[in-house]
Amino acid sequence: MADSGEGKLTSYQKRLFLFLSVATFFEGYDFFVLAQILPNIREDFGLSREAAGYLVGAINLGTLMAFWLVRKADVWGRRRVLTVTIVGYTIFTFISGFATNIYVFAVAQMLGRMFLLGEWAVSMVIAAEEFPAKKRGMVIGVIQAFSALGSIVCAGVMPILVRTEYGWRTAYLIAIVPLAILAFLRRGMKETQRFEEMQAARAERSEASHGQYREGAMPRTENTTQSLFAIWKTPYRKRVLILALIWFVAYVPSQNAITFWKEFALNERGMTDVDAAKAITIAAVVAMPVIFASGKFIDMVGRRIGAVVVFSIGGAGVVGCYMLEGFWPLTCSLIFGIFAASGYLPILNSYNTELFPTEHRAAAFAWANNVLGRISYVSGPIVVGLIAQEVGGFGPVVASTAACYIIVIFLVLGLLPETKGRELEDTASVT
C-alpha cells in the first residue's frame, strides 16, 4: 500500500505533494476573491446587503453541484477528475472577469465553485490514499494550508488589483496563470495505487461473474459502486450522516465569518479598504505557521483532541472578530478566526477520507461534504444577509454563530473514533 513503511516519502510522493499543494494554492486564491471584492461588486452592480447575501448563496450552489464531479472519482479515477476540475475552475474564473451583469457573474462563479470544490475534495482523497499513515494528517494539513496561503496572497494583492484599469475584474482575468503552471507540474502524475488495486479487483469480480453467468451457475449482477445511492445501501450510511451533520454545523461560522468580515470592517467599524486588507494580511501571515502545523498537530495529539483545541480557538476568534473595536483588537481576533477557518479542515478532511473504503471514499466525501454538509454553506450567507439587513449590521449576527463550534466539539467527541496513525483499511472497517 502507498502508506505502508516507516512514513518516509518517495520521490514521486514528494512531486505529488508539490503538485497538490500548488493546485490547492490557486483554489484558495480563487475561492477568497469574492470575499475580498464583495464591497466593490456591490457598488458596481448596485446591490444591497440582502442582495449580497443572495449572491453569495447563489454562487455557493456550485459547492453542492461539485457532488457530481467528486463522486465520479470513484468511477473515472482520481487523476482524471482532478484534471477536469483544474481546467474547469480556471476557465470559469476567467469568464467571471468579463461578466456584463450580476447574473452572468453569478452563473460563472457558481460553475467555478463547482470545479473549485471538486478539486479540493479530490485532492484530499488523493492525499489520504497516497501518503503514509503516520504523515497523513501532516500532508492533508499542509495541502490545506496552501489553500489558506492562496487566500493570504489574494488579500495582499487585491488592493493593487482593484486599482488597475479593469478594477475587480483583474482578479479573475489573471486566472489563466494556474492552468499554465499546473499543466507543467501534472506531468508524470499517476492514478492512486489504491484506486488501481480496486479497479483490478472489480475487473476480477466482473470476469468471475460473467463466467458464472455464462455457465448458468448464478444470475449476472451489476456493479453498484457506480450508482448514485450505492453508499446508502452499505453500513457506511451512518458515518456519512454523522460527518454531514458535523460539516453542516461547522460551516455556519467558518463560512460567514470569513465572507462578511471585510464588509463588516468597512461599514461597521469604519476601516478603509487598505486598512481592512492590511488587517487580513497581518492576521493571515501570523496565523499561517500555525495553520501549516495543524496537520502535524493532529498527527501528534489525535483528531479528537485537535478538534477540541481548534474549534475552541475558532469560537473565541469569531466572537472577537465581530464584537471588538479598533484596528489591533480586530486584527488579533482575526488571527484566531483565520486559523480556525482553515485549521479545522485537516481534522474533518482526515475523518472524511479515513472512515470509508476506497470504492466509496470519494462518494462519501461528496455526500457528506458537497451535498448535505454544504446546505448550511449555501443557505447560511442568505440567512445572515437577511438578518443583517433587518438589524442593520453583520456584527452580532455573525458573532452568534460561534456557538456552532462548541456544538461541533461535542459531536466529534461523542460520535467519531480516534484514527491517528492507523491504516485506511483499519479506519474504514465497520465493526
N, C-alpha and C positions, 0 to 999 in steps of 0.2 A: 504494500500500500504506500501511497505517497507520503503519509505522515508517520511511517514507521522509523525505527532507528533512534539515535540519540538526540535528534532535533536539529542537526546541522543542515543548512540549506545547500542544495546543489547549485551548480552554475545556472541551470535552467530555472530553478525556483527563484534565484536572485533576479534574473532577467524578467520573469513573470511578475515578481514583486514590484519591480520598477514600472512595468507596463500598467499594471492595475493601479498603482499609486498615481501615475501621470493621468490616466483616464479619469480617475475619481477627482483629481485636482480640477480638471476642466468642468466636471459635473458640478463640483462645489461652486466654482465661479459662476457658471450659467444659472445655477439654482438661486444664488443670492442676489443676482442682478435686480430682480423685481422688487425685493425689499428695499434696495438702495435707491431705485428711481421712481418708486411709487408716488412720492410728492410731485415729481416732475411730470409724470404721466397724468396725475390728477389735474394739474394745471393745464397741461397741453390739451387734454380732451374734455376739460370742464367737469370733472367727477366730484361728487360729494363723498363724505366719509362712508356713508351707506353704500354708495355705488362702488367705492374702492373695495369694500368687503365682498360685494358680489363678484367683482372682477377677480379677486384672489381666489374665491371659492370656485368660480368657473374654470379658471386656469388649473386649479388643483384637481379637477375632474380627471385630468391626464394621469394623475397618480393612480387612480382606480383603473384606468384603461391599460396601464402597464401590466396589469394582471395577465392579459393575453400573451404578451411577449415573454414575461418571466416564466410562466408555466410551460411555454414551448421549449425552454431549455432542457426539460426532461425528455423531449422528443427529438428536437433538431440537434441538440448538443449545446454545451455551454459556450464554446468558441464561436459558433455561427451566430448565436443570438447576441453575444457581446458585440460582434462586429456590426450587426444590423443596428443595434441601439446607438453606437457611437456615431455612425453615419447619420442616423435619423435625428439625433438631438443637435448635431452640427447644422444640418440643413434647415430645420425649423427655427432654430435660434437666429440664424442668418436672415431668414424670411421675416422674423419679427421686426427687424430693423427697418423694413420697407412698409410696415403697416400704415395704411392710409386712414384708418379709423379704429376705434376701440374694439370693434367686433372682429376685424381681421387680426388685430393684435392678440385678442383673447384666444381665438382659434389656433393661431400659430404657436402661442405659448402653451396652450393645452396639449397640443400634439408634441411639442418639445418636451414638456414634463413627462409625457408617456415614455419617451425614449430615455430621458434622464434617469427616471426611476427604474426603468428596465436595466440600464447599465449598472446602476448602483446595486440592485438586488443580485444580478448575475455575478458581479464582481465578488460579492460576499460569499456566494455559493462556491465559486472557483477557489477563493482563499481558504474556505473551510476544507475543501476536498484535496487540495494540492500541497498543503504545508503541514509540518509536523504537529502532532497533538500538543506537545509542550510549548509550542510557539504560536498556536492557533489564535489565541486572544491577542497576542502582540501583533501578528500580521494583520488581522482584521482591524485592530485598533489603529495601526499606522496608516493603512489604506483609508480608513475613515477620517483620520487626521488630515490627510492630504486634501480631502474634500473641504474640511474646515480651513485649511491653508488657502485653498482656492477662494473661499469666501472672504478671507482676510485681504487677499490681493485685490479682489473685487472692490471691497470697501476702500482700500487705499487708492486705487486708480480712478474710482468713479468720479470724484470731484474734478479730475483732469478731463475725463472723457465727456462729461456733460457740458463742459465749456468749449468743446470743439465745434466745428461748423455744423455738424449733424446732431449735436446735443446728446440726449439719452440714447438715440438710435445707434450711436457709435459703439456702445457697449455690446450690442448684438451683431453689428456688422463685422466685428473682428472675430466672429465665431469660426471663420474658415481656418484659423490657425490650428486649433486642436486636431482637426481632421488630417492635416498635413503631417503633424508631429506623430500622431498615433498610427497613421498608415505606415510610417517608417518603423516605429517601435514594435508593431504587432508581427513583424516578420519572424517566422520560426515558432510562433505560439502554437501549442498543441492542445488537443482535447484533453480534458482531465482523465487521469488514469481510472478513477472510479467510474466515470461515465462509460468509458470504453469497455471496462470489465462488465458493467451492467448490460451494455449492448450485446456483448458476446454471449452473456447468459440468456438474454432474451432470444437471440438467434438460435441457441441450442434448444431452448424450450419450444420455440416455434417449429423447429425442424422435427423434434420428437413428437409434437402434437400433430403435425402434418402426416408423419409416418404412421402413427396410430390411427389417424382418421382414414388414411388410405387402406389400412388393414382391417378397418371396421372394429377396432378394439375400443374406441371411445369417440364421442362426438367432438367435432372441432370447436374450439373456443377462441374468442377474440382476445387480443391483448387489451386489458382495461386500463393500462397505465396512461394511454393517450386520452382517455375520457375526461371531460371537464370536471366531473364529480367523483372521479376514481378514489381520491383520498378520503372522501366521506364514507366510503364503503369499507374502510380499514380501521384498525384500532387506534390510528393516529388522529382521528377526528377530534377527540377530546383535547389533545395537545394543540391542535390548530385553534380551537375555540379559546383556550386559555391564553395563548400568545396573542390572538386577535384582541382579546379584552385588554391585555396589558399595553399593546401598541395603541389601542384606541384611547386609553386614559392618558398615556404618556404624551401623545401628540397634542393634546389640548394646550398645555402650557408651552411646550417647546416650539410649536408652530407659530402660535400667536405672539409669544414674547419676542421672537426674532423679527417676524414680519412687520409688526407695527411699531417697533421701538423708535425708528428714525422719525416716523410720523408723529409719535408722541413727543419726542425730544424737540422737534421743530415747533410744534403748535401748542404744546402744553408746558414746556419748560423754557421756551424762548431761545433755544440754541439756533445758531446759523447752520447752514448746510455743511460748511467747512468744519465747524466745531463738532457736529454730530459724527461726521466721518472720522475726525480725529479721535473722538471717544471710542468709536467702534474699533479703529485700528489699534489704539493703545491697549484696549481691553483684550482684543484678539491676540496681539503679539505676546502679552503677558500670559494669556491662557494657553497658547499653543504648546509650550513644552509639556504642560500637564496633560493636554489632550493627546499628544503623541505618546505619553507614558501610560495612558489609561488602559490600553490593551495589555501591556506588560503587567500593570497593576492587577487586573482581574486574573491573569495567569498565576500571579503570586498568591493573592488572598482568596480567589474564587469569585464566581459570578454573583453569588448571593450577598456576600459582604460588600463587594464592589457596588452592587445596586443600592445598598443602604447608604454608602458614602456619597455616591454620585447624585442620587435623587434628593438627598438631604441638602446638599450644596445647591442643587438646582432650585429647590423650593425657596431657599433664602435669597438666591440671586434674582429670581423673578419678582419677588416682593420688593426688593431694593431697587431694581431697575425701573419700576413703575410707581414707587411711592416716595422715594427720596428726591431732594432738590439740590441743584448745584452741579457744576461740571464734574468735580472729582468724586463726590459721593455716588453719582450716577455711573461714572466710569468704573469705579471699583466694584459696584454691584454688577455691572455689565461683564466684568471678568468672570464672575461666578456663573452668570447667566449663559455666557457663550461657552464656557467649559461644559456645563451641564447639557446644553443643547446638542453638543457633539459627543460628550463623554459617555452618555447613556447608550449611544448607538452600538458600540462594540459589545456591550452586555447583551442587548436584545438581538443583535445580529448573530452573536455566537449561539445563543439559545435557539434562534430560528433555523440555524443550519445544523446544529448538533443533535437535535431531538428527533430527526427524521432520517429515513434511509435514502440512499442515492436515487432510487426510482421515483421518490416523492418529494425530494428536498426542494427543488425549485417550485413545484406546485404548492407545497406547504408555505413557502415564503410568499408566494403570490396571493394565496388565500388569506393568510394571517395578516400580512402587511398591506399589500396593494389593494385588497378589496375591503375586508372587514375592518382592519385597523385604521385605514385611511378615511373611513366615513367621518370621523371627527376631524381629520386633517382638512377635509373639504368643507364640511359644514361649520367648523369652528370659526374661521375668519368671517363667515357670513353672519353668524350669531353675534360675535364680538363687535362687528361693524354696526349691526342694528342697535345693540345695546349702547355702544359708544355714541351713536348718533342721538339717542334719547337722553343720556346723562351728560352729554357734552364733552366727552373725552375718553381716551383709552386707559388712563392710569388705573383707577380702581377696578375696572373690568378685567384687565389682563392680570393684575396683581392677584386677584381672587383665584385664578386658575392654578396657582402654586399648590393648592391643596391636592391637586391631582397627583403630584409627585409623591406625596405621602401615601396616597392610596396605592400607587404602584409598588412601593416598598412592601406593603402588606401582601399584595398579590404575588410578588416574587417569592417572598419568604414562605408563604402559605401553599403555593401551588407548583413551584418549579424545583427540580432537583439540582444538586451541585454537579457540574460537568467538567470542572477544571482538570486538565491533563489527561482526559480519557479519550480513547479512540472513538471515531464516529460510529463504528459498528457496535460499540458498547453503549454509548449515549443514546443511540437511536433505537435500542431494543425496548420492547414493551413487555414489562413483567406483570 
